[in-house]
């Protein structure tokens, strides 16, 4: 970042003009920087606000996720209990017998016709 001075070699002899020119550059640069330094402060404050908001949102989302997981677990338990009781209460279906009617036509064969 800073320029290193070489001690070896020939360096120009400092003059008042060199000093004045360097001071003018420094002063102009420092003033220009100071005019915009408030942007750095504003950026830092905005960043901190964003981090606080992010944390609050993250906490809210995490709490919502936990509530949804808890509710889903309760629903699954209720369904399992309900289905478990129904399975115990459920009787085996009785077999159905088809008896042929005493018709003489083709419908007495027990063939089911379907139409498209």
C-alpha positions in Angstrom: 0.0 0.0 0.0 2.8 2.4 0.9 5.6 3.0 -1.4 8.9 1.8 -0.2 11.8 4.1 -0.5 14.9 2.7 -2.1 18.0 3.7 -0.2 20.1 2.5 -3.0 20.5 4.6 -6.1 20.2 8.2 -6.8 17.2 10.1 -5.5 16.3 13.6 -6.5 17.1 16.1 -3.9 13.8 17.2 -2.2 12.8 20.6 -3.1 10.1 22.9 -1.8 8.2 22.4 -5.1 8.2 18.6 -4.6 6.9 19.1 -1.0 4.2 21.5 -2.0 3.0 19.3 -4.8 2.8 16.2 -2.5 1.0 18.2 0.1 -1.5 19.5 -2.4 -2.2 15.9 -3.7 -2.6 14.7 -0.1 -4.9 17.5 0.9 -7.1 17.0 -2.2 -7.3 13.3 -1.7 -8.0 13.5 2.0 -10.8 16.0 1.4 -12.3 13.9 -1.4 -12.2 10.9 0.9 -13.7 12.8 3.8 -16.6 13.9 1.6 -17.5 10.3 1.0 -16.6 8.7 4.3 -20.2 9.1 5.5 -21.1 6.4 2.9 -18.9 4.0 4.8 -20.7 4.8 8.0 -24.1 4.5 6.3 -23.1 1.1 4.8 -22.0 -0.2 8.2 -25.3 0.9 9.9 -27.3 -0.6 7.1 -25.4 -3.9 7.3 -26.0 -4.0 11.1 -29.7 -3.4 10.5 -29.8 -6.1 7.9 -28.1 -8.6 10.3 -30.6 -7.8 13.1 -33.6 -8.2 10.7 -32.1 -11.4 9.3 -31.7 -12.9 12.8 -35.3 -11.9 13.7 -36.6 -13.5 10.4 -34.5 -16.6 10.9 -35.8 -17.0 14.4 -39.4 -16.6 13.3 -38.9 -19.1 10.4 -37.3 -21.6 12.7 -40.1 -21.3 15.2 -42.6 -21.7 12.4 -40.8 -24.8 11.1 -40.7 -26.3 14.6 -44.5 -25.6 15.0 -45.2 -27.3 11.7 -43.0 -30.3 12.5 -44.8 -30.7 15.9 -48.2 -30.4 14.3 -47.3 -32.9 11.6 -46.0 -35.3 14.2 -49.3 -35.0 16.1 -51.3 -35.6 12.9 -49.3 -38.6 12.1 -49.8 -40.0 15.6 -53.6 -39.3 15.4 -53.8 -41.0 12.0 -51.8 -44.0 13.1 -54.0 -44.4 16.2 -57.2 -44.0 14.2 -56.0 -46.4 11.5 -54.8 -48.9 14.1 -58.2 -48.9 15.9 -60.0 -49.3 12.6 -57.8 -52.2 11.6 -58.7 -54.0 14.9 -62.4 -53.1 14.6 -62.6 -54.0 10.9 -64.1 -57.4 10.2 -63.0 -59.5 7.3 -65.2 -58.9 4.4 -67.6 -61.7 3.7 -67.3 -63.5 0.4 -70.1 -62.7 -2.0 -71.8 -65.6 -3.9 -73.3 -65.0 -7.2 -76.3 -67.1 -7.8 -77.5 -67.7 -11.3 -81.1 -66.8 -12.0 -83.4 -69.2 -13.8 -83.4 -67.3 -17.1 -83.0 -69.1 -20.4 -81.3 -66.3 -22.3 -77.6 -65.5 -22.5 -77.6 -63.4 -19.3 -78.0 -66.5 -17.2 -74.4 -67.5 -18.0 -73.0 -65.2 -15.4 -71.1 -63.2 -17.9 -71.0 -59.6 -17.3 -71.2 -57.3 -20.3 -69.6 -53.9 -20.2 -70.3 -51.1 -22.6 -67.7 -48.6 -23.6 
